[in-house]
Amino acid sequence: MSNGGISLSHDAQNFRKKTWIKPMKTNPPNAPKDGDHCSVIGGTHKSKSGTVRDVNTSKTGHVTITVVQADGERFKTLAKNVVVHVDDQRQ
């Protein structure tokens, strides 16, 4: 492989192939936050609702939340499966 008339070693060629720029992570404006009331619209816990108590991001980038229902029941679900109820007081 040639780079402007300069030959690269096999190791340098492999390094160039494996190097990439990761996109910057951004949180959407409607991302669930601790204390928000939400409803689950997909997945195993579909049609349940409650209060967000814990927000975690896994090594792979998936956001999981713990939801506590009014009766104290807790469950974990993916943030992409919930809709946050917006209050007039929330800014």
C-alpha positions in Angstrom: 0.0 0.0 0.0 1.3 3.4 -0.9 0.7 6.7 0.8 2.1 9.5 -1.3 5.0 7.5 -2.5 5.8 6.2 1.0 5.4 2.5 1.8 3.7 1.7 5.1 4.6 -1.4 7.0 2.0 -4.1 7.5 1.5 -3.0 11.2 1.0 0.6 10.1 -1.6 -0.5 7.5 -3.5 -2.6 10.1 -3.4 0.3 12.6 -4.9 2.7 10.0 -7.7 0.2 9.3 -8.6 -0.3 13.0 -8.5 3.4 14.0 -11.8 5.3 13.7 -13.4 8.3 15.4 -16.3 7.5 17.6 -19.3 9.9 17.4 -20.0 12.1 20.4 -22.7 10.9 22.7 -25.6 13.3 23.2 -28.6 13.0 25.4 -31.9 13.8 23.8 -33.9 16.5 25.5 -36.6 14.1 26.5 -34.2 11.6 28.1 -35.6 10.2 31.4 -34.1 11.7 34.6 -34.3 10.5 38.2 -37.8 11.4 39.6 -39.6 11.7 36.2 -42.9 9.9 35.8 -42.9 7.6 32.8 -45.0 5.0 30.9 -43.5 2.0 29.2 -44.6 1.7 25.6 -42.6 -1.4 24.5 -40.9 -4.5 25.7 -41.7 -6.9 28.5 -43.1 -4.2 30.8 -45.4 -2.6 28.2 -48.3 -0.6 29.7 -46.7 -0.2 33.1 -45.9 3.2 34.5 -44.1 4.7 37.5 -41.2 6.9 38.6 -37.7 6.8 37.2 -35.3 6.0 40.1 -32.0 5.0 38.4 -30.5 5.8 35.0 -27.5 3.8 33.8 -25.6 3.6 30.5 -24.0 0.3 29.6 -20.6 -0.2 28.1 -22.3 -0.7 24.7 -24.2 2.6 25.1 -27.7 1.3 25.9 -29.5 3.4 28.5 -31.3 1.4 31.2 -33.6 2.7 33.9 -35.2 1.4 37.0 -38.9 2.3 37.3 -40.7 2.1 40.6 -44.5 1.7 40.4 -47.0 3.2 42.9 -47.3 -0.1 44.8 -43.5 -0.3 45.3 -42.8 -2.8 42.5 -39.5 -2.2 40.8 -38.4 -3.2 37.3 -35.6 -2.4 34.8 -36.2 -1.5 31.2 -34.5 0.2 28.3 -34.9 4.0 28.1 -35.9 3.7 24.4 -39.1 1.8 25.6 -40.4 4.6 27.8 -42.2 7.9 27.3 -41.6 10.6 29.9 -44.7 12.5 31.1 -43.9 16.2 30.8 -45.2 18.4 33.6 -45.8 22.2 33.1 -43.4 22.8 36.0 -40.5 20.9 34.4 -38.0 23.2 32.6 
